[in-house]
Amino acid sequence: MDLLTRLRNKNILLVDDDEWIRDSMGAFFDSEGCFFNAVENAEAGIDALREKEYDIIIADYRLPGMDGLVFFDRIRRFPAAPLKILITAHGDQALAEKAFAAGVNDYIAKPFQMQDIETSLTRLMDGRNK
């Protein structure tokens, strides 16, 4: 089954303070039949997770207030087990290791293309279905 079919009707949360990224990713996921919610900071992301379970969470590392690593670490306490992807323009191997320790499933460096997100999601969903 192709990724776009597998994404249909999935709940996706994006946490990013960049409006352009929220809008462009929203346009992509909405067009694929996903239920997409985008918020601009980690606190709003935690609020969204208290209201609804998400299948996929994508968050930026550099956010106002709480950063993406702290956000992912905090949401480990929530009962759902979504796929988690960290995106960042400020990454290195040490940050990637911290991200995986915080429960992140994949790490994508900015700038990225939607193809990078699609590749990550395909790999993660294939791994989860084994």
N, C-alpha and C positions, 0 to 999 in steps of 0.2 A: 504494500500500500504506500502511495506517495505521501510526502510530508504534508502537502496542502489538504489532502483528504483527512489525514490524522489530526491536523490542527483544527478542523471544523468543529465548532461548538466548545472549544477549549476556553477556559477562563485564563486570561493573561494579564498580569500586572506589570507595568513599567514604572520604575521610580527613577526619574531623571530631571534635573533642574533646567535642562536645555529644551526650550519650547519646540525648536525645529526637530529635534530627535523625537520628542513625544508625538508631534504631528505626523512626521513621516512614518514612524513605526505604526502609529494608529491607523493611518491610511492603508498600509500594507495588511495588517492583521484584520482590520474591519472588512477589507475586500475579500479575505479568505474565509469569512464566516466565523471568525473568532469573537468572543466576548472580551473586549479590550478595555482596560482602565489604565489611565496614565495619571500619575501624581508627581509633584515637583520636589518632594522631600521625604526623608525616611519616616518621619513622624506620621505623615499622611499615608504612607505605605502601610505602617502598622495599623492605623485606623481602618484602612481598607481590608486588611486581613482579619480584623475582628468582626467585620460585617459579612465576609464571604470567603469561601475557599477558592484558591487559585491553583491551576495546574502548572503554570509556568510563571516565574518571577524573574524579571530582568532589571538590574539596578546598576546605576553608575556608582563608581567609587567616591568621587568628590561630589558631595552634596552639602547644601547648607545645613548647619546643625550636625546631626549624626551622620557619619560617613557610611558608605555601603557595606563595609566589613562589619561594623557594629550592628547595622540593620540586619544583615544575614545572620549574625550570631544570635541576636535577640529573637528572631522569628523561628529559630530551631525549637523553641518551647511550644510553638503552635502545633496542634495535632496533625494537620495535613503535611504531606511530604511532596511539595511541588519540585519541579526541576528549577534550579537556580543558576542564573548566569550573571556574572559581574562584567561590566564594560568600563574601560578606563583609558584615559590618555596618559596616565602617569604611572604606568606599570613597569615592573621588572620581575625577575624570578622570585625575589623575596616577597613581593606583594602577592604573586600568584600562590605561593605556599601558604601565606596567611589566609587567602581567600578559600582555598581548599580546606584548611583547618576550621574555617568558620561555616563550613557546610555547603560551599558553592560547588556546583557540578562542572562548570566551565567558566573560562576567563577569556574575554575578547578585548583586544587592544583597539583603541580609536586611533586614527579614523577607521571605520569599518563600512562595509557594504552590507545590504540586506542579505546577500548571498552568504556572508559569514555567519549571520544569525541563523539562516536556514541550515547551513552545514552543521552548526553546533546542535541545533534542535534535532536534526535527523540522527546524529550520532548519539545524543542523549536518549532519545526515544527508542532507538534500536537497542541500546544497552539496557534500558528498563524493561523491554519486552522479552529479554532472553531468559 
